[in-house]
């Protein structure tokens, strides 16, 4: 189904030397950065440096160690096509298992020696004189590279709202993506602030140990059954000894995800079908009509991220768990005051309040030609040609860039398509003896105008105020079509859309 790394042609005898001298900086060593580095190495581009701000590789799966952390895409699809694993423990793997997988793949393919850990890139600037990128890190080190590739992901910068009085709160507090495992939680009064993707995984775990749990919900979310199951030894045997069975499993999961894509088209029958499944799930698990009403969304299904859980709703049937829908007014030393005047006594506050995803590169100062600042270029919201290139920024290629997020399938599929596209670009750069490749303004404008027109028919454009959109409502996170459509457009590079020098 996906083109494997082995399918990339081995360069001719004289080419690897040229490819091997192309200095490539990759910022981020999560699924995207590691996968791209593997493909680049296989294609003969070996002068690679991966910059990773953390103490180990793994990206979001290294950072998010909260109780219950798991993926909502099934394991056989949420993995590299070129590095299958036969022994996943369950359909939807947990954080530790996914992290071990990423780190194992990185080690197996020789990526770890190329990675600078505990190194934060703070600035990258294109030099007109040398036609190179000067990359500066937080420790003041500066290196020159021919190619600069941000692969930081969209879920890498946690956000805690500036609640009044938070500094006065006497209890422990932390974000779900920076879980403080030194804080004892058993028998404590805990506030879980947020009710979206992380919260639906955390709440069941806290329900088991807290003396009281308040879940603060700003907006209810659409939630469908997860139906997670453990794999047995029989499954492992089949996946190990019958590779075709494993491939068929992956293909089925992939095609089923593609079938669901139309559920994100406004007014489609599949949207209605999924909505009915979500409402039935809610009705089955919550008998109290008043509570059910509080948990029922009023926006279009899919406008915000659809959640998957079998055990979130049952939390609220427990006597020591409460759903709080009144807005938080302020924190006080002993708890949280809501706008109805009630003080909720709290020992520990857990913020499941999401990430800064509307502009995941704002923490890195990136300047292109004529000192053009990327944030200035993106003043009305991020956009890129095919989610990868930006006019005015030669030899810059992004992974998981603007408008490449999904609501229906595995992001790994998108990352591999982008990685193969970047490999093609760099192969052309070398074989055509070019110094730079830069997306043309007209190509970028035409691409994004068409993209936004298509997005206008999708539920993300219906005005629910999700992180999929920039201020003003333009969809900046999500891709407008199926992954099949994206893979088709990324299969070959149209170099007439690039300035070559």
Steps between C-alpha positions, in 0.01 A plus 500: 500500500769751599823524305768342717844647560649219299302617196709817477758448229859460612700792359761440233859455608602863449189648660533394865810714542307810393197403704716423799635855501156664517472617861146454628357625830182338631337665802311240701555129557147369521317284248550757223866585546612142555303364205638766267856443622468130421378567146772757443770263620370226271515745208864585572454825695712422804614844620203522735461674833181463701446762770286375788412720797421198720729254675403220262330453166127440476333841482149517639519136611798581719335804653147374562540248782166569668298205632302339220701664218435307179445549128155524342626345175547123501857379545544321167424827321665736748845372408744534213411300188869404472530389865201279584462347845327166550472502878295807589330426832162643402308672224571846639844501655597700804766768529780279634461244223490763225805677644693172515407437137623844383823472694557146374453603138735797548766276650459228239547747215794687649321826572603540864868588426374775267283659768597785729289455812418772754554753222241767424516684168422867561582664168552404137592751232559462127820663375479649152877512477572135573155360407498310828296492819667619821343305785546628856421308817416615851857435616634748241635244255466594132530259209453536125276268301393478138148380587280594795204276593274580797327182619371622835145366475178676596468360853829605653430825690264461800273791589366591845248787489582804711239438769480780760645396834681193371823612668316506835381140474657304787468156343705331230424577137640387166410451134411154373793514257741570788359257755659531844529139612643610837159636606296241694146477366340214690229628734535860379238747381595552137388752239534390139473815291395414146289225347657433161744242363741471794230544763289209378801273556602653833158519668444122532843459659441780751151369576658182633727674753360844590287564807315751282541602136361813339516503119475859376340503157485812286342331199374140463661295225379240256613161626468158338579149630861390488448124532858433602608139537821320590679294239550135592796272435302364208481848348872549554571168329289595201657845470851351535478196274247627246622843388215511250251486786673794666497696174132425449427621853681826431329539165157441654561758773626748243209455260247514783651833603469623143136390500443720805646810333165602356366520857686831519310646207219727619160333475626168362322176583817365657512803727146423610587132543796579726295758692230241566763252622638762739156591636410133546827445688420794729144384561613147576758607756324799662146439627450838669338736242635816666856368502461369147396846382814652653710246310325553165685728253311766306756546221540286188661162556863520390528879524715430804702183545281190534591305813517124558426344838311216664550609860477882515123533535475233773723716721206733557283221634736474799392692814841661553526640143333823390469672164543875545369711214506842667795706379805540720512850645825471694728277704518544877749347745273206580323447171319635196220757505249475216275776371199362687686589821583143603845418639623158394749373757807368318832343604638448148416675173572319174484712184386302196477826309670406176783646297600805303425344162391797293863589438731224618814681378453828683761402762774487232608822332521410130607759242524445125603722211535872572459430874136399445371364830284188478261632764462820299427291192240310705344804664150393390563132572743231385490377142738306279520344157389139545563550871874496435645813337466877550590769243796709612653208691732308265603146595250494785268200511251425777351182637146509642472858380186711448194316367642149535319391816228234483177409671446158345822305449859454616731800489787258430358454150525876444851521648628225273352670193667826600831328567505331160419835339791669682736222392399564139567872543847441639580243233409759236709763677803274475451351154419838342800655675280764666576718799144578602140396452228747596123485459364765264252753640250430225513122558450549873210742448325277245542194717365662816208672326385163366561338838292756689217470249487124561520551874191719484291185454644331807372504858815677619370816331169505688618737773544301821823680592731198493878493485465395138444865405688828526342819628238596246398141437739395223585131536878478544551156654307245296538352155194540278475147360577136551851374561475323163457842339794642695723208412411537131597868498823426688605206285697719260641850528398764248824694482339773287347613832852570633763761434828325428841653544 
